[in-house]
């Protein structure tokens, strides 16, 4: 039809001109006879008076020829269009079969930009004369968003806290989390604590556990229904949080505001958070020991590590944990308690003189060591590993002092290395002293890039530059980064806390800089039945204590009328407060079996004042009240 119209447009001017000439001839003929005809029959145009009859005849012939030619041309054009149309439809119908035949030999198609359209798609679009393809047409693969207003790299606690904070301040925000793990955001502390004390034989599958207060919950922050599909993020009218699982960001273009994934996909962003966490360290002697040793070594960090170690503990006779810090001590106590039923030998070795020797003062470290032994753990202190070998289906750990330890499996709990793989491509600065991405007090590395969690080396406006590797810091820093990504511009002033439990009966919470090399002052009292992690969670209603603690602040300390506590250290450290000093100022506090007092400790550090008598300061925690 379009081509018919084109032909008519070409012929219409000629027809109009011919018609005009005919009318002029008729008028001229009328004037010559002295009258204006009121009606001139068509036959008269060719037989009229001399002076116009011949001309009229010629023009009439021309109009007739043009009309016949136009009709013939239109017919040929329509016939050709029909033939080309049939050929085009046949070609389109054959495409899915061709694609299926060559799919195994070709690379995956490149992801197109939203505005870009494949040439084939234009021809296949339904119209008035064509129907959409049906039947054996191959469905297209899900299309990932090419842009995200808020892009969060890493799927841990810091990312989830940031996403929740962003959505709280910007309800319509579209947030995309990219994680290299196959699991939705989850909390890590139960992996080395409560999950090991579950009496559910399927706990490794359900990942549900009972808190010390008896309440059950999942390790995941939110169920899958909380999130939206990543391919639907662009069209979500009210925004939402989407998670790309098992995808790793391998390159970051800071100037272009975009990242590249390990599958080649590029995603641009307006604002970006790096919360890549860290990777467990390993001992070089283990890495050099060979494949058989590495196969029998666990670096504990993720859900899959928990599942693997749980399976190992059920199938071997001996497990050795190398490391005397938070993780090593928690796993030692957890496995040690299980060993009373299964007969599993649990060994914990570390270079320090006592358990938690880098954190606790020596007297409390020694007390903790004895407590771990009572949990069924064989402790080897001042142990420096010289070599590890695999002989006769067992691992042999040789220490530098000549001692030899034989075991079936090793758990290396020797610290965390911040994940800064993106530093090279992004050009972001890595701190040479503490590791991690160097950021300011607002957790900014660039004007539109923030870093939170274990990978962040931030400036604490009270305690200076720091890097912290604890759950509560991930919550606090992630929340602050999320607020600042929405324009809050808040500095990091809130002191995050951390905690560790040696089973349900002994636990402690800490804040600030807790380093056993600093001068310490400890104040202790006799513990009661309510001075345990179990009792504390029963009172607060939550097993992850930081979730309630970080929401509270102390406007004024609570005073006590109890007598001033003594500074003497007793053999039974039931409960107490340990102050860590730097230049006579309290920079760190450990609450030993003292719970729900963290806002008070936070305020003491925030004030940054010298205290002449820490006995009076200890009163603020009411440790002598029953």
Secondary structure by P-SEA (a helix, b strand, c coil): caaaaaaaaaaaaaaaaaaaaaaaaaaaaaaaacccccccccccccccccccaaaaaaaaaaaaaaaaaaaaaaaaaaaaaaaaaaaaaaaaaaaaaaaaaaccccccccccccccccaaaaaaccccccccccccbbbbcccccccccbbbccccaaaaaaaaaaaaacccbbbbbbbcccccccccccccccccccccccccccccccccccbbbbccccccccccccccccccccbbbbbbcccccccccccccccccccbbbbbbcbbbbcbbbbbbbbcccccccaaaaaaccccccaaaaaaaaaaaacccbbbbccccaaaaaaaaaaaaaaaacbbbbbbbccccccccccccaaaaaaaaaaaaaaccccccccccccccccccbbbbbcccbbbbbbcbbbbcccccccccccccccbbbbcccccccccccccccccbbbbccccccccccccccccccaaaaaaaaaaaaaaaacccccccbbbbbbcccccccccccccccccccbbbbbbccccccccaaaaaaaacccccccccccccccbbbbbcccccccccccccccbbbbbbcccccccccccccccaaaaaaaaaaaccccccccccccccccccc
